[in-house]
């Protein structure tokens, strides 16, 4: 349940503000200024969609999971 909530929150953030999310993680991962290609932000949005869909559909397959 906690994983689904975390995935939902991160997915929504990536959908609404992909530039801020990617820039935040890149500032942690790399030293100095990093030039990212424009498609990176589109990929973050696609990842956001995947996370939201996964979080909303997980456990609805009739397996009895609440």
PLY file of the C-alpha trace (Angstrom):
ply
format ascii 1.0
element vertex 66
property float x
property float y
property float z
element edge 65
property int vertex1
property int vertex2
end_header
0.00 0.00 0.00
2.78 2.44 0.90
4.61 1.66 -2.34
1.45 2.41 -4.34
0.98 5.75 -2.58
4.63 6.69 -3.15
4.39 5.71 -6.83
1.20 7.73 -7.21
2.70 10.85 -5.63
5.93 10.64 -7.63
3.98 9.93 -10.82
1.74 12.96 -10.33
4.76 15.15 -9.61
6.46 13.91 -12.78
3.33 14.63 -14.79
2.81 18.14 -13.44
6.40 19.35 -13.07
8.83 17.04 -14.88
11.54 19.69 -15.12
11.64 20.29 -11.36
11.66 16.57 -10.56
14.40 15.71 -13.06
16.50 18.72 -12.08
16.18 17.79 -8.39
17.38 14.22 -8.96
20.14 15.32 -11.33
21.44 17.81 -8.76
21.79 14.91 -6.32
23.36 12.55 -8.86
25.84 14.85 -10.60
28.25 17.52 -9.53
28.09 20.87 -11.30
25.85 21.87 -14.17
24.52 19.10 -16.38
23.05 19.69 -19.83
20.11 17.39 -20.43
18.51 16.71 -23.75
14.94 17.89 -24.25
13.55 14.35 -24.51
14.52 13.63 -20.90
11.56 15.66 -19.64
9.20 13.86 -22.02
10.53 10.54 -20.74
9.87 11.72 -17.17
6.25 12.46 -18.10
5.88 9.01 -19.66
7.34 7.48 -16.52
4.85 9.53 -14.49
1.96 8.13 -16.52
3.26 4.59 -16.02
3.59 5.10 -12.26
0.10 6.58 -11.91
-1.49 3.81 -13.99
0.38 1.15 -12.01
-0.61 2.68 -8.67
-4.27 3.00 -9.62
-4.67 -0.44 -11.20
-2.53 -2.49 -8.81
-4.63 -4.99 -6.87
-7.73 -4.67 -9.03
-7.16 -7.88 -10.92
-9.50 -9.85 -8.69
-6.77 -11.40 -6.59
-8.57 -10.44 -3.39
-5.99 -7.84 -2.44
-7.47 -4.85 -0.64
0 1
1 2
2 3
3 4
4 5
5 6
6 7
7 8
8 9
9 10
10 11
11 12
12 13
13 14
14 15
15 16
16 17
17 18
18 19
19 20
20 21
21 22
22 23
23 24
24 25
25 26
26 27
27 28
28 29
29 30
30 31
31 32
32 33
33 34
34 35
35 36
36 37
37 38
38 39
39 40
40 41
41 42
42 43
43 44
44 45
45 46
46 47
47 48
48 49
49 50
50 51
51 52
52 53
53 54
54 55
55 56
56 57
57 58
58 59
59 60
60 61
61 62
62 63
63 64
64 65
